[in-house]
């Protein structure tokens, strides 16, 4: 069934005229990314050419997707917007609040008991405001989206950084904070700085042990975690056409780990096959009518250096399998080279777990390729040396894989089949095989491997690979195993080799499912009453943020100077804290507890300038708030990388932090700070980071003249009375300064709708 087919037809009806006009105005051939962007301008037909990386542009996304952990805060905000129904098709997916522990049935039962209040809230709010609702167990948001909602040439936003997965079906799909989603739900334009463009030309064809995952693992090694910031990555070339749609999705999905705004591929035969296999033949028929508009112009792909800001070329025929990690997804190492590297860095060689799944790699094709390795282990009498865990991507995938015997292969090897949910990938893993913070290694097919991410243990060394490579490494139990060259000893004492993996792009018998877990909202939800108990520990109605006054930006205290990597996981941890994602005051108790204090290299241990004592970051900040004192957070490069969670902005804002001053921001987090009425600033001179001392006080000398393009001047007063003057840059435009002056973007929406 094709959801929202009338909307899709309208997008396709508008696209040729808008793209032709954009090409005429720009005076050059267009990339696919440019075609989709110009076809989704808020004002309709293009009237000017936009400067990449410079111009802020208003867009009109076609749809929105939200996962349960971020949907809570997004919908609590939308409830304040004064609207009766969402303005564009929107869905909520319950996938984050299900902890992996015993197995699918028991884990789902427990989640429905423990999080019933949240699930009931999300279901009732969805029903009231015309939002499609996918029940717990229905699947991981991005797999469900690519199976049901993604369409070539469309634009969507989602309250999860891996919304970009839909680029596998030729969309411009972008992860955002909840406040951005609220704008679009409320019928307002969505603002984005017109992205730069990175082209990745793929030649050759994957073979042997190399998988689609290895493409993005290689790209991450080239671009690093911040190399894609502010850019759309567009893949093209004969190698791209040789990849399956879900393989393309894998590559786009992990594009979030290079900081890219999104990634995408041009419409091709593999996308058409996937659309038809998922009962969306009508979408494929409509796409075929405007096929040339759903990919880059031929001149672009023939001479990419003339049209992209950066071009990377990868030959799939010679690409080697990779494992990336530990602790960062851009530390790329070809399989087979990890042994010496691990010894040099004292990484544990023995692998304790192999985990297959997540929104990155949980398609039917992924499971078949991994199952082909698992079946070999059974046939060759190999006993896995590591534990196995499997998370299917959706109920449709699970049901089909069970029907086709794939899950039984894993179970016969001793694997635990977890719920169709995120599980360990986002820290929802009750791992019982470790004692304390034991140093250990795991391999997984996920996207992120930050410290503490999977299991809360800072000493878990996590490495990212393809599902088939994870299966092979888990069977061997060793990080230095290379299935291409290395043999294994089976239970009979025989030396055996693993054959190359084999997989199926799509199920030969088609996809099947009995209950996909979808609930359609009622036509008129005006009579539905959404109740949030004042005593709830999980949910809390929001109180509008009060604007930060200029006078409050004198005598600002340093809360923490973060050392090194400071992701949204460091700022607002997931795992057990997910239970408080709908209660701002409670979840604020984890604010920045993972950030490393530059002065003592400890986490959650900062100096309170009011009494000179050291304590936790949230406690210290609450003391400042009680005293009526604003504070500032100082950070390093790519501050706020990782998840789209706006909690990483809302929590400091709620506690009284006024500004974040860093060397550079990750895109989504910078926007989230702006949306919540805070100051997101960068050092004009990065070396000034070193001037900041533990007892510093900050005076914003010219905040009254806050204006686009005008840096702010900050006086830093040290404990001995000496001062330094720092120039802070910003990217605020007039609209964003208005958000700041009103206290938040949501406050402005309410004012405009009053």
C-alpha positions as CSV (number, residue, x, y, z in Angstrom):
1,X,0.0,0.0,0.0
2,X,1.3,3.4,-0.9
3,X,0.7,6.0,1.9
4,X,-0.1,9.6,0.9
5,X,-0.1,8.8,-2.8
6,X,-1.9,12.1,-3.6
7,X,0.8,14.1,-1.9
8,X,3.5,12.2,-3.9
9,X,1.7,12.8,-7.1
10,X,1.5,16.5,-6.4
11,X,5.3,16.6,-5.7
12,X,5.9,15.0,-9.0
13,X,3.5,17.3,-10.8
14,X,5.4,20.3,-9.5
15,X,8.9,19.0,-9.9
16,X,9.5,19.4,-13.7
17,X,8.5,23.1,-13.8
18,X,10.4,24.0,-10.6
19,X,13.6,22.1,-11.6
20,X,13.5,23.6,-15.1
21,X,13.2,27.1,-13.6
22,X,16.0,26.5,-11.2
23,X,18.3,25.2,-14.0
24,X,17.4,28.4,-16.0
25,X,18.1,30.7,-13.1
26,X,21.3,28.9,-12.1
27,X,22.5,28.8,-15.7
28,X,24.0,25.3,-15.3
29,X,23.1,21.6,-15.0
30,X,21.9,20.5,-11.5
31,X,22.8,17.8,-9.1
32,X,20.0,15.6,-7.7
33,X,20.3,17.4,-4.3
34,X,19.8,20.8,-6.0
35,X,16.8,19.5,-7.9
36,X,15.1,18.3,-4.7
37,X,15.9,21.4,-2.8
38,X,14.7,23.8,-5.5
39,X,11.6,21.7,-5.9
40,X,10.7,22.1,-2.2
41,X,11.1,25.9,-1.8
42,X,8.4,27.3,0.6
43,X,7.6,30.0,-2.0
44,X,7.1,27.5,-4.8
45,X,8.9,28.2,-8.1
46,X,12.5,29.4,-7.7
47,X,13.2,33.1,-8.2
48,X,16.9,33.2,-7.4
49,X,20.0,31.0,-7.2
50,X,21.1,30.3,-3.7
51,X,24.7,30.4,-2.5
52,X,25.9,27.1,-1.0
53,X,26.9,27.4,2.6
54,X,25.8,31.0,2.9
55,X,22.1,31.6,2.2
56,X,19.4,30.6,4.6
57,X,16.4,29.2,2.7
58,X,12.8,28.3,3.6
59,X,11.7,24.9,2.6
60,X,8.5,22.9,2.5
61,X,9.2,19.3,3.5
62,X,6.7,16.6,2.4
63,X,6.5,14.7,5.6
64,X,7.9,14.2,9.2
65,X,8.9,11.1,11.1
66,X,9.5,11.0,14.9
67,X,10.8,8.2,17.1
68,X,9.4,7.7,20.6
69,X,12.3,9.1,22.6
70,X,12.3,12.5,20.7
71,X,8.6,12.5,19.8
72,X,7.7,13.1,23.5
73,X,9.3,16.5,23.6
74,X,8.4,17.4,20.1
75,X,4.7,16.6,20.7
76,X,4.7,18.3,24.1
77,X,5.9,21.4,22.2
78,X,3.4,21.0,19.4
79,X,0.6,20.8,22.0
80,X,1.5,24.5,22.8
81,X,1.3,25.6,19.2
82,X,-2.5,26.0,19.1
83,X,-3.1,23.8,16.1
84,X,-5.8,21.2,15.6
85,X,-4.0,18.9,13.3
86,X,-0.5,18.5,11.8
87,X,0.0,20.3,8.5
88,X,1.9,17.6,6.7
89,X,1.9,13.8,6.9
90,X,3.6,12.8,10.2
91,X,4.3,9.5,11.9
92,X,5.5,8.4,15.4
93,X,7.5,5.2,15.8
94,X,8.0,3.4,19.1
95,X,11.5,1.9,18.8
96,X,13.8,3.5,21.3
97,X,12.2,2.5,24.6
98,X,12.6,-1.3,24.3
99,X,15.5,-2.7,26.2
100,X,17.3,-5.7,24.8
101,X,17.8,-8.3,27.5
102,X,16.2,-11.8,27.2
103,X,14.7,-11.8,23.8
104,X,12.0,-10.3,21.6
105,X,8.8,-11.6,23.4
106,X,9.9,-11.0,27.0
107,X,11.6,-7.7,26.2
108,X,8.6,-6.3,24.4
109,X,6.3,-7.4,27.2
110,X,8.5,-5.7,29.7
111,X,8.7,-2.5,27.6
112,X,4.9,-2.3,27.3
113,X,4.7,-2.6,31.1
114,X,7.5,-0.2,32.0
115,X,6.8,2.5,29.4
116,X,3.0,2.1,29.0
117,X,2.5,5.7,30.2
118,X,4.7,7.1,27.5
119,X,3.3,4.8,24.7
120,X,-0.3,5.7,25.7
121,X,0.6,9.4,25.6
122,X,2.2,9.1,22.2
123,X,-0.7,7.1,20.8
124,X,-3.3,9.5,22.2
125,X,-1.5,12.6,21.0
126,X,-1.0,11.0,17.6
127,X,-4.7,10.1,17.3
128,X,-5.7,13.6,18.4
129,X,-3.5,15.5,15.9
130,X,-3.8,13.2,12.8
131,X,-0.4,11.5,13.2
132,X,0.2,7.9,12.1
133,X,1.3,5.7,15.0
134,X,3.6,2.6,14.8
135,X,3.3,0.5,18.0
136,X,6.2,-0.9,20.0
137,X,7.6,-3.9,18.1
138,X,6.5,-2.5,14.7
139,X,10.1,-1.8,13.8
140,X,12.9,0.7,13.8
141,X,11.8,4.1,12.5
142,X,14.1,4.3,9.5
143,X,13.5,0.8,8.2
144,X,9.7,1.4,8.5
145,X,10.1,4.7,6.7
146,X,12.1,3.2,3.8
147,X,9.6,0.3,3.5
148,X,6.5,2.5,3.6
149,X,7.0,6.3,3.2
150,X,10.3,7.2,1.4
151,X,9.9,8.1,-2.2
152,X,12.4,9.3,-4.9
153,X,12.7,13.1,-5.1
154,X,10.9,13.8,-1.8
155,X,12.0,15.9,1.1
156,X,11.4,14.8,4.7
157,X,12.6,15.7,8.1
158,X,12.7,13.5,11.2
159,X,13.5,13.9,14.8
160,X,16.4,11.5,14.6
161,X,19.8,12.0,13.0
162,X,19.5,8.8,11.0
163,X,16.5,10.1,9.1
164,X,19.1,10.4,6.3
165,X,18.5,6.6,5.8
166,X,15.7,7.5,3.3
167,X,18.3,8.8,0.9
168,X,18.5,5.1,-0.1
169,X,15.3,5.8,-2.0
170,X,16.5,9.0,-3.5
171,X,15.1,11.5,-0.9
172,X,16.6,14.5,0.7
173,X,15.9,13.3,4.3
174,X,17.3,15.3,7.1
175,X,17.6,14.8,10.9
176,X,16.4,17.7,13.0
177,X,15.5,18.7,16.5
178,X,11.9,18.5,17.7
179,X,11.4,22.3,17.5
180,X,12.2,22.1,13.7
181,X,9.6,19.4,13.4
182,X,7.1,21.5,15.3
183,X,7.5,24.3,12.8
184,X,6.6,22.1,9.9
185,X,3.8,20.3,11.8
186,X,2.3,23.8,12.5
187,X,2.3,24.7,8.8
188,X,5.4,26.9,8.9
189,X,8.4,26.9,6.6
190,X,11.5,25.0,7.6
191,X,14.8,26.9,7.5
192,X,18.1,25.5,6.4
193,X,21.3,27.0,5.2
194,X,21.6,26.0,1.6
195,X,24.0,23.0,1.8
196,X,27.4,22.6,0.1
197,X,27.7,19.5,-2.1
198,X,30.1,16.6,-1.9
199,X,30.0,14.1,-4.8
200,X,31.1,10.5,-4.3
201,X,31.6,8.7,-7.6
202,X,31.4,4.9,-7.3
203,X,32.8,2.7,-10.0
204,X,33.1,-1.1,-10.2
205,X,31.1,-3.6,-8.3
206,X,31.1,-5.0,-4.8
207,X,32.5,-8.5,-4.6
208,X,33.5,-11.1,-2.0
209,X,33.4,-9.9,1.5
210,X,32.9,-6.3,0.7
211,X,29.5,-4.8,1.4
212,X,27.6,-1.5,1.0
213,X,28.6,-0.7,4.7
214,X,32.2,-0.7,3.7
215,X,31.6,2.2,1.3
216,X,30.5,4.5,4.1
217,X,33.2,3.1,6.5
218,X,35.7,4.1,3.9
219,X,34.1,7.6,3.3
220,X,34.1,8.2,7.1
221,X,37.8,7.5,7.2
222,X,38.4,10.0,4.4
223,X,36.1,12.8,5.6
224,X,36.2,12.2,9.4
225,X,33.3,12.9,11.8
226,X,33.1,16.6,10.8
227,X,34.1,16.5,7.1
228,X,30.5,16.4,5.8
229,X,29.2,19.2,8.0
230,X,26.9,21.6,6.1
231,X,27.0,19.4,3.0
232,X,24.8,16.9,1.2
233,X,26.7,13.9,-0.1
234,X,25.5,12.7,-3.4
235,X,26.5,9.3,-4.7
236,X,26.6,8.5,-8.4
237,X,28.3,6.5,-11.1
238,X,28.0,2.9,-12.3
239,X,28.9,1.5,-8.9
240,X,26.0,3.3,-7.3
241,X,23.6,1.7,-9.8
242,X,25.0,-1.7,-8.8
243,X,23.9,-1.3,-5.2
244,X,20.5,-2.4,-3.7
245,X,18.1,0.2,-2.4
246,X,18.6,-0.9,1.2
247,X,22.4,-1.0,0.6
248,X,22.1,2.6,-0.5
249,X,20.1,3.3,2.6
250,X,23.0,1.9,4.8
251,X,25.4,4.3,3.2
252,X,23.1,7.2,3.6
253,X,22.3,6.2,7.2
254,X,25.8,6.4,8.4
255,X,26.4,9.6,6.6
256,X,25.2,11.2,9.8
257,X,28.5,10.0,11.3
258,X,30.5,12.4,9.0
259,X,28.3,15.3,10.0
260,X,26.6,15.4,6.6
261,X,23.2,17.3,6.3
262,X,22.1,14.2,4.4
263,X,23.2,11.8,1.7
264,X,21.3,10.6,-1.4
265,X,21.4,8.6,-4.6
266,X,19.7,9.1,-8.0
267,X,16.6,7.1,-8.8
268,X,17.4,3.8,-10.6
269,X,16.3,0.3,-11.2
270,X,17.1,-1.0,-7.7
271,X,14.9,1.7,-6.2
272,X,12.1,0.7,-8.6
273,X,12.5,-3.0,-7.6
274,X,12.3,-2.1,-3.9
275,X,9.2,0.1,-4.4
276,X,7.4,-2.7,-6.2
277,X,8.5,-5.3,-3.7
278,X,7.0,-3.2,-0.9
279,X,3.7,-2.8,-2.7
280,X,4.3,0.7,-3.9
281,X,4.1,0.1,-7.6
282,X,2.0,3.2,-8.0
283,X,4.9,5.3,-6.6
284,X,7.3,3.6,-9.0
285,X,4.9,4.3,-12.0
286,X,4.7,8.0,-11.1
287,X,8.5,8.2,-10.5
288,X,9.1,6.6,-13.9
289,X,7.1,9.4,-15.6
290,X,9.7,12.0,-14.4
291,X,12.7,9.8,-14.1
292,X,15.2,12.3,-15.5
293,X,14.2,14.8,-12.8
294,X,15.0,12.2,-10.1
295,X,18.7,12.0,-10.7
296,X,21.5,14.5,-11.4
297,X,21.9,15.9,-14.9
298,X,24.2,13.9,-17.1
299,X,26.6,16.8,-17.5
300,X,27.1,16.8,-13.7
301,X,28.0,13.2,-13.4
302,X,30.3,13.4,-16.5
303,X,32.3,16.4,-15.1
304,X,31.6,16.3,-11.3
305,X,34.5,18.5,-10.3
306,X,32.7,21.4,-12.0
307,X,29.5,21.0,-10.0
308,X,30.4,19.6,-6.6
309,X,32.4,21.4,-3.9
310,X,34.4,18.2,-3.3
311,X,34.6,14.9,-5.2
312,X,35.7,11.5,-3.9
313,X,36.1,8.5,-6.1
314,X,35.9,4.9,-4.8
315,X,36.4,1.8,-6.9
316,X,34.0,-0.8,-5.4
317,X,35.9,-3.6,-7.2
318,X,39.0,-3.0,-5.1
319,X,37.4,-1.7,-1.9
320,X,38.3,-3.8,1.1
321,X,36.1,-4.7,4.1
322,X,36.6,-2.4,7.0
323,X,36.1,-2.3,10.8
324,X,35.9,1.2,12.2
325,X,36.6,2.1,15.8
326,X,36.9,2.0,18.7
327,X,35.2,5.1,20.3
328,X,34.7,7.0,17.0
329,X,33.1,5.9,13.7
330,X,35.8,7.5,11.5
331,X,38.8,5.5,12.7
332,X,38.8,3.2,9.6
333,X,40.9,0.1,9.3
334,X,40.8,-2.6,6.6
335,X,39.9,-6.0,8.1
336,X,43.2,-7.9,8.5
337,X,45.1,-4.9,9.6
338,X,43.5,-4.7,13.0
339,X,45.8,-7.1,14.8
340,X,49.0,-5.0,14.9
341,X,46.9,-1.9,15.5
342,X,45.1,-3.5,18.4
343,X,48.4,-4.6,20.0
344,X,49.9,-1.2,19.6
345,X,46.9,0.5,21.2
346,X,46.2,-2.3,23.8
347,X,42.7,-3.0,22.4
348,X,41.3,-6.3,23.6
349,X,41.6,-8.9,20.8
350,X,39.0,-11.3,22.1
351,X,35.5,-10.3,21.0
352,X,32.7,-10.9,23.5
353,X,29.7,-10.0,21.4
354,X,28.6,-9.7,17.7
355,X,25.5,-7.6,17.3
356,X,23.6,-7.4,14.0
357,X,20.8,-5.0,13.3
358,X,20.0,-1.3,14.0
359,X,18.6,1.1,11.5
360,X,21.8,0.9,9.5
361,X,21.8,-2.8,8.7
362,X,18.6,-4.7,9.4
363,X,17.2,-5.2,5.9
364,X,16.2,-8.6,4.4
365,X,19.4,-8.5,2.3
366,X,21.5,-7.8,5.4
367,X,20.0,-10.8,7.3
368,X,20.5,-13.1,4.3
369,X,24.2,-12.3,3.9
370,X,24.8,-12.7,7.7
371,X,22.8,-15.9,7.8
372,X,24.9,-17.3,5.0
373,X,27.9,-17.0,7.2
374,X,26.0,-18.4,10.2
375,X,24.8,-21.4,8.2
376,X,28.4,-22.1,7.2
377,X,29.4,-22.2,10.9
378,X,26.7,-24.8,11.5
379,X,27.6,-26.8,8.4
380,X,31.4,-26.7,9.2
381,X,30.9,-27.5,12.9
382,X,32.2,-24.2,14.1
383,X,31.1,-23.1,17.5
384,X,30.9,-19.3,17.9
385,X,33.4,-17.9,20.3
386,X,31.3,-14.7,20.9
387,X,27.7,-14.2,21.9
388,X,25.3,-13.2,19.1
389,X,22.4,-10.7,19.1
390,X,20.0,-9.9,16.2
391,X,17.6,-7.0,15.9
392,X,15.4,-7.2,12.8
393,X,14.5,-3.9,11.3
394,X,10.7,-4.2,11.2
395,X,7.9,-6.7,11.9
396,X,7.7,-7.1,8.1
397,X,11.4,-8.0,8.0
398,X,11.1,-10.3,11.0
399,X,8.0,-12.1,9.8
400,X,9.5,-12.6,6.3
401,X,12.9,-13.7,7.7
402,X,11.2,-16.2,10.0
403,X,9.1,-17.6,7.2
404,X,12.2,-18.0,5.0
405,X,14.2,-19.8,7.8
406,X,16.7,-17.0,8.3
407,X,16.0,-16.5,12.0
408,X,16.2,-20.2,12.8
409,X,19.7,-20.3,11.3
410,X,20.8,-17.7,13.9
411,X,18.9,-19.4,16.7
412,X,20.6,-22.7,15.8
413,X,23.9,-20.9,16.3
414,X,22.8,-19.8,19.8
415,X,21.9,-16.2,18.9
416,X,19.3,-14.1,20.8
417,X,16.7,-12.6,18.6
418,X,15.8,-9.2,20.1
419,X,12.8,-7.0,19.4
420,X,12.3,-5.2,16.2
421,X,13.8,-2.1,17.8
422,X,17.0,-0.1,18.3
423,X,18.2,-2.0,21.4
424,X,22.0,-1.9,22.0
425,X,22.5,0.6,19.2
426,X,21.2,3.4,21.4
427,X,22.2,2.0,24.7
428,X,19.1,0.0,25.4
429,X,20.9,-3.2,26.4
430,X,20.8,-4.9,29.8
431,X,24.2,-6.7,29.3
432,X,24.7,-9.2,32.0
433,X,28.0,-10.8,31.0
434,X,30.2,-8.0,32.4
435,X,31.4,-7.2,35.8
436,X,31.7,-3.4,36.3
437,X,33.7,-1.5,33.8
438,X,35.6,-4.5,32.5
439,X,37.7,-3.8,29.4
440,X,36.3,-5.7,26.4
441,X,35.7,-5.7,22.7
442,X,32.4,-6.0,20.8
443,X,31.7,-5.8,17.0
444,X,28.4,-4.6,15.6
445,X,26.7,-3.5,12.4
446,X,25.4,-0.2,14.0
447,X,26.5,3.3,13.1
448,X,27.9,4.8,16.3
449,X,30.5,3.5,18.7
450,X,31.1,6.4,21.2
451,X,32.3,5.6,24.7
452,X,29.5,4.0,26.8
453,X,27.1,4.1,23.9
454,X,26.0,0.4,23.7
455,X,26.2,-0.8,27.3
456,X,27.2,2.2,29.5
457,X,30.7,0.8,30.0
458,X,33.5,3.3,29.1
459,X,35.9,0.4,28.5
460,X,33.8,-1.4,25.9
461,X,35.7,-1.1,22.6
462,X,33.1,-1.2,19.9
463,X,34.0,-1.7,16.2
464,X,31.6,-1.1,13.3
465,X,31.3,-3.4,10.3
466,X,29.0,-5.0,7.9
467,X,26.5,-7.7,9.2
468,X,28.4,-10.5,7.4
469,X,31.8,-9.3,8.8
470,X,30.3,-9.0,12.3
471,X,29.1,-12.6,11.9
472,X,32.5,-13.9,10.8
473,X,34.4,-12.0,13.6
474,X,31.9,-13.2,16.2
475,X,32.3,-16.8,15.1
476,X,36.1,-16.5,15.3
477,X,36.0,-14.6,18.5
478,X,39.0,-12.5,17.5
479,X,39.3,-8.9,16.3
480,X,42.3,-9.8,14.2
481,X,40.5,-12.4,12.2
482,X,40.4,-11.9,8.4
483,X,38.0,-14.4,6.8
484,X,39.6,-13.7,3.4
485,X,42.9,-15.3,4.4
486,X,42.5,-16.9,7.9
487,X,41.3,-20.4,8.7
488,X,39.4,-21.5,11.8
489,X,39.6,-24.8,13.8
490,X,36.2,-26.5,14.1
491,X,34.9,-28.8,16.9
492,X,36.5,-31.8,15.1
493,X,39.9,-30.2,15.2
494,X,39.8,-29.5,11.4
495,X,41.0,-26.4,9.8
496,X,38.2,-24.8,7.8
497,X,37.7,-21.6,5.8
498,X,34.6,-19.5,5.6
499,X,33.3,-19.0,2.1
500,X,32.3,-15.6,0.8
501,X,28.9,-14.4,1.9
502,X,25.8,-14.8,-0.3
503,X,22.6,-12.8,0.0
504,X,19.3,-11.9,-1.7
505,X,18.4,-8.3,-2.5
506,X,14.7,-9.0,-2.0
507,X,12.7,-12.1,-0.7
508,X,11.9,-14.4,-3.7
509,X,8.5,-15.1,-2.2
510,X,7.9,-11.4,-1.5
511,X,7.5,-9.6,1.8
512,X,4.8,-10.7,4.2
513,X,3.4,-9.7,7.6
514,X,0.3,-10.4,9.6
515,X,0.2,-7.2,11.8
516,X,2.7,-4.5,10.8
517,X,1.9,-2.5,14.0
518,X,0.4,0.6,12.3
519,X,-2.5,2.5,13.8
520,X,-4.3,5.1,11.5
521,X,-5.4,8.2,13.4
522,X,-9.1,9.1,13.5
523,X,-10.4,11.6,11.0
524,X,-11.4,14.1,13.8
525,X,-9.4,14.0,17.0
526,X,-10.9,17.1,18.5
527,X,-12.7,15.1,21.1
528,X,-9.7,13.3,22.3
529,X,-8.3,14.5,25.7
530,X,-4.6,14.1,26.3
531,X,-3.9,13.9,30.0
532,X,-0.5,14.2,31.7
533,X,-0.4,13.6,35.4
534,X,1.4,16.3,37.4
535,X,2.9,13.5,39.5
536,X,4.4,11.6,36.5
537,X,8.1,10.9,36.6
538,X,8.1,10.2,32.8
539,X,6.1,13.1,31.3
540,X,5.9,16.8,32.1
541,X,4.0,19.6,30.4
542,X,6.3,22.3,29.2
543,X,6.5,25.8,30.6
544,X,7.6,28.4,28.0
545,X,11.2,29.5,28.3
546,X,11.7,33.1,29.5
547,X,13.8,35.3,27.2
548,X,17.4,35.8,28.4
549,X,17.8,39.5,29.2
550,X,20.9,41.4,28.2
551,X,21.5,42.3,31.9
552,X,21.7,38.6,32.7
553,X,24.7,38.2,30.4
554,X,27.0,40.1,32.8
555,X,28.8,38.1,35.4
556,X,28.1,34.8,33.7
557,X,29.9,31.8,35.3
558,X,31.8,29.0,33.6
559,X,29.9,25.8,34.1
560,X,32.3,23.4,32.4
561,X,35.1,23.6,29.8
562,X,34.6,20.4,27.9
563,X,37.8,18.6,26.9
564,X,37.9,16.7,23.5
565,X,34.9,15.0,22.0
566,X,31.6,16.1,23.4
567,X,28.7,14.5,21.6
568,X,25.0,14.6,22.4
569,X,25.6,11.4,24.3
570,X,28.0,13.3,26.6
571,X,25.5,16.2,26.9
572,X,22.4,14.1,27.4
573,X,23.0,10.3,27.8
574,X,20.6,7.8,26.4
575,X,20.4,4.3,27.9
576,X,18.6,4.3,31.2
577,X,17.9,8.0,30.9
578,X,15.6,7.4,27.9
579,X,12.8,6.9,30.4
580,X,12.9,10.6,31.3
581,X,12.9,12.0,27.7
582,X,9.3,13.4,28.2
583,X,10.1,15.0,31.6
584,X,12.5,18.0,31.1
585,X,13.3,18.6,34.8
586,X,14.1,14.9,35.5
587,X,16.2,14.4,32.5
588,X,18.0,17.6,33.2
589,X,19.7,15.6,36.0
590,X,22.0,14.0,33.3
591,X,23.1,17.3,31.7
592,X,26.7,17.1,30.6
593,X,27.5,14.3,33.1
594,X,29.5,12.6,30.3
595,X,31.6,15.6,29.4
596,X,35.2,15.6,30.4
597,X,36.2,18.6,32.5
598,X,39.3,20.1,30.9
599,X,40.8,21.0,34.3
600,X,40.8,17.7,36.1
601,X,40.0,15.2,33.2
602,X,37.0,13.9,35.2
603,X,33.4,13.5,34.2
604,X,30.6,15.1,36.2
605,X,33.0,16.9,38.6
606,X,33.2,20.6,38.2
607,X,33.9,23.6,40.4
608,X,31.0,25.6,41.9
609,X,32.3,29.2,41.9
610,X,29.7,30.1,44.6
611,X,31.4,28.0,47.3
612,X,34.5,26.7,45.7
613,X,33.3,23.1,46.2
614,X,33.4,20.4,43.4
615,X,30.2,18.5,42.5
616,X,28.1,17.1,39.6
617,X,27.4,19.3,36.6
618,X,23.6,19.4,37.1
619,X,23.9,20.1,40.8
620,X,26.3,22.9,40.2
621,X,24.1,24.4,37.5
622,X,21.0,24.2,39.7
623,X,22.9,26.2,42.4
624,X,23.7,28.9,39.8
625,X,20.1,28.9,38.7
626,X,18.9,29.3,42.4
627,X,21.2,32.2,42.8
628,X,19.9,33.9,39.6
629,X,23.2,33.5,37.8
630,X,23.5,32.6,34.2
631,X,26.3,30.3,33.0
632,X,28.3,29.3,29.9
633,X,29.6,26.0,28.5
634,X,32.9,26.0,26.6
635,X,33.7,23.2,24.1
636,X,36.1,21.9,21.5
637,X,35.5,21.0,17.8
638,X,32.3,19.4,16.4
639,X,30.5,20.0,19.7
640,X,27.1,18.2,19.8
641,X,27.9,15.6,17.1
642,X,25.7,12.5,17.0
643,X,22.1,12.3,17.8
644,X,19.5,15.0,16.9
645,X,18.2,15.0,20.4
646,X,17.1,18.5,21.3
647,X,17.3,17.6,25.0
648,X,21.0,18.4,24.7
649,X,19.9,22.0,24.1
650,X,16.7,22.1,26.2
651,X,18.3,20.7,29.3
652,X,21.0,23.3,29.7
653,X,18.4,26.0,28.7
654,X,16.1,24.7,31.4
655,X,18.8,24.8,34.0
656,X,19.9,28.3,33.2
657,X,22.8,28.0,30.8
658,X,22.8,31.0,28.5
659,X,25.5,30.3,26.0
660,X,27.7,27.6,24.5
661,X,31.1,28.8,23.1
662,X,33.0,26.3,21.1
663,X,35.6,25.8,18.3
664,X,32.9,24.4,16.0
665,X,29.4,22.9,16.1
666,X,27.7,19.9,14.6
667,X,24.9,21.3,12.4
668,X,21.8,19.9,14.2
669,X,23.0,20.9,17.7
670,X,23.8,24.4,16.7
671,X,20.2,24.7,15.3
672,X,18.7,23.2,18.4
673,X,20.5,25.8,20.6
674,X,19.1,28.6,18.4
675,X,15.6,27.1,18.5
676,X,15.6,27.1,22.3
677,X,16.6,30.7,22.6
678,X,20.3,30.2,23.6
679,X,23.5,31.6,22.2
680,X,25.5,29.2,20.1
681,X,28.9,30.9,19.5
682,X,32.2,29.9,18.0
683,X,35.7,31.3,18.8
684,X,36.9,33.6,16.1
685,X,40.4,32.5,17.2
686,X,40.4,28.9,18.2
687,X,43.4,29.4,20.4
688,X,41.3,31.5,22.7
689,X,39.9,28.2,24.1
690,X,43.1,27.9,26.0
691,X,42.6,31.3,27.7
692,X,39.5,30.0,29.6
693,X,40.3,29.3,33.2
694,X,38.3,27.4,35.8
695,X,37.2,30.4,37.9
696,X,36.3,32.7,34.9
697,X,33.4,35.1,34.7
698,X,32.1,36.3,31.4
699,X,30.7,39.7,30.4
700,X,28.9,40.0,27.0
701,X,29.9,43.6,26.2
702,X,27.8,44.2,23.1
703,X,24.9,41.8,23.4
704,X,22.5,44.7,23.1
705,X,23.8,45.1,19.5
706,X,23.3,41.4,18.6
707,X,22.8,41.4,14.8
708,X,23.5,39.1,11.8
709,X,27.1,39.0,10.7
710,X,28.3,41.0,13.7
711,X,30.6,39.1,16.1
712,X,30.0,39.4,19.8
713,X,32.7,40.7,22.2
714,X,33.1,38.9,25.4
715,X,35.2,40.0,28.4
716,X,36.7,37.1,30.3
717,X,37.5,38.0,33.9
718,X,40.0,35.7,35.7
719,X,40.1,35.0,39.4
720,X,43.1,37.3,39.8
721,X,41.3,40.2,38.3
722,X,43.1,40.1,35.0
723,X,41.0,40.0,31.8
724,X,41.1,38.8,28.2
725,X,38.8,39.9,25.4
726,X,37.4,37.2,23.1
727,X,35.6,37.7,19.8
728,X,32.8,35.2,19.3
729,X,31.4,34.5,15.9
730,X,27.8,33.3,15.2
731,X,25.6,32.3,12.3
732,X,22.3,33.9,13.5
733,X,20.1,35.6,10.9
734,X,17.3,38.0,11.7
735,X,14.7,35.3,12.2
736,X,16.9,33.4,14.6
737,X,17.8,36.5,16.6
738,X,14.0,36.9,17.0
739,X,13.8,33.4,18.4
740,X,16.5,34.4,20.9
741,X,14.7,37.6,21.8
742,X,11.4,35.8,22.3
743,X,12.9,33.1,24.4
744,X,12.5,30.3,21.8
745,X,11.2,29.6,18.4
746,X,8.1,28.0,19.9
747,X,7.4,31.2,21.8
748,X,7.4,33.0,18.5
749,X,5.0,30.5,16.9
750,X,2.6,30.9,19.8
751,X,2.8,34.7,19.5
752,X,2.1,34.6,15.8
753,X,-0.8,32.2,16.3
754,X,-2.4,34.1,19.1
